[in-house]
C-alpha cells in the first residue's frame, strides 16, 4: 500500500520563502504628534553614534528608539514623560542637552572655570613682566637718544 505524499516539505519551503515576519510599524500619528516626535528625536542622543541625534542616525537602535517615541506619543504621554522614560533607562547622557544639576555642574561650568583660570594666569604673567623691567642705565639712555635723534 502506498502512502499519500506528505505536505510537510512543501509547507516548510513556503515558510522559508516567506521569511521572518516584519517588525510592527510605528503607529500613524497626526501632524502635530509627528512634529513632537521629531522634536523629541532631535533632543535625544543616539547611543550608538553618540555624536548624532536620534533624528539624524540610521542605527538600528536609533530606529527602535524613534518607534518607542512614536508609540508613547500615540499612548498620550507628554514630552516630559517620554524624556524621563529615556533618562531613567539610559541616564542623562541620552539627552543632547543635559540638565543643569549637581552631577552635571562640571560639564556646564567647567569651560567657564577654565577660561577664568586662563585669564588669571595671563594677568599674573603680564604683571610680572611689567614689574620685572629694570630702569635704563645712563649709557642706555644716551644710546637711545642718539638713535631717536638720527633715525638710524
C-alpha positions in Angstrom: 0.0 0.0 0.0 1.3 3.4 -1.0 1.3 6.4 1.4 0.0 9.8 0.2 2.7 12.4 -0.3 3.4 14.5 2.8 2.8 18.2 2.6 5.3 18.9 5.3 8.3 19.7 3.0 6.1 22.0 0.9 4.9 23.8 4.0 8.5 24.2 5.3 9.6 25.5 1.9 6.8 28.1 1.9 7.6 29.3 5.4 11.3 29.6 4.5 10.5 31.7 1.4 8.2 34.0 3.4 11.0 34.8 5.8 10.5 36.4 9.2 7.5 38.5 10.0 8.2 42.2 9.6 8.5 44.2 12.7 5.4 46.1 13.7 5.3 49.5 12.1 5.2 52.6 14.3 1.6 53.9 14.7 0.4 56.6 12.3 0.5 60.0 14.1 -1.3 63.2 13.4 0.9 66.1 12.0 1.1 67.7 15.5 2.3 64.4 17.1 4.7 63.9 14.2 6.2 67.4 14.9 6.5 66.5 18.6 8.1 63.1 17.8 10.6 65.0 15.6 11.4 67.5 18.3 12.0 64.7 20.8 14.2 62.8 18.4 16.3 65.9 17.9 16.7 66.3 21.7 17.9 62.7 22.3 21.4 61.3 21.5 21.9 58.2 19.5 23.6 55.8 21.9 25.4 54.0 19.1 26.7 57.1 17.2 26.9 59.4 20.3 27.6 62.5 18.1 24.2 62.4 16.3 20.7 62.9 17.4 18.1 60.1 17.1 16.6 62.0 14.2 20.0 62.1 12.3 21.0 58.5 13.0 20.3 55.4 10.9 21.5 53.0 13.5 19.0 50.2 14.3 18.9 51.3 18.0 18.0 54.8 16.9 15.2 53.5 14.7 13.9 51.4 17.7 14.1 54.5 20.0 12.2 56.6 17.4 9.5 53.8 17.3 9.3 54.0 21.1 8.8 57.8 21.0 6.0 57.4 18.4 4.4 54.6 20.4 4.4 56.6 23.6 3.1 59.7 21.9 0.2 57.5 20.5 -0.5 56.4 24.1 -0.9 60.0 25.1 2.3 60.6 27.1 3.7 64.1 27.5 7.1 65.1 26.2 8.4 65.3 29.7 7.2 61.8 30.5 8.9 60.5 27.4 12.2 62.3 28.2 12.0 60.9 31.7 11.5 57.4 30.3 14.7 57.6 28.3 16.6 59.3 31.1 15.6 56.5 33.5 16.5 53.9 31.0 19.8 55.3 29.7 20.8 58.1 32.1 21.3 61.9 31.5 23.8 61.0 28.7 20.9 60.2 26.3 19.9 63.9 26.3 21.6 66.1 23.8 21.3 69.0 26.2 22.0 67.5 29.7 20.1 69.2 32.6 21.8 71.6 35.0 22.0 69.6 38.2 24.9 68.8 40.7 26.1 65.8 38.8 26.5 67.9 35.5 27.8 71.1 37.1 31.3 70.3 35.9 30.1 69.8 32.4 28.3 73.1 32.3 30.6 75.3 34.4 34.0 73.6 33.5 34.6 75.6 30.3 33.9 78.9 32.1 36.2 77.9 35.0 39.0 77.1 32.6 38.5 80.4 30.8 38.7 82.3 34.1 41.8 80.3 35.2 43.5 81.1 31.8 42.6 84.8 32.2 44.0 84.9 35.7 47.3 83.2 34.5 47.5 85.8 31.7 47.0 88.7 34.0 49.6 87.4 36.5 52.1 86.8 33.7 51.6 90.3 32.3 52.0 91.9 35.8 55.2 90.0 36.4 56.7 91.1 33.1 55.8 94.8 33.8 57.4 94.7 37.2 60.5 92.8 36.1 61.8 95.6 33.8 64.8 97.4 35.2 65.2 101.1 34.5 67.6 102.1 31.8 71.1 102.9 32.7 72.6 106.3 31.7 74.6 104.7 28.9 71.4 103.0 27.5 69.5 106.3 27.7 72.3 108.1 25.8 72.3 105.4 23.1 68.5 105.5 22.8 68.5 109.3 22.5 71.2 109.2 19.7 69.2 106.5 17.9 66.0 108.6 18.1 67.7 111.8 17.0 69.5 110.3 14.0 66.7 107.9 13.0 69.2 105.0 12.5 
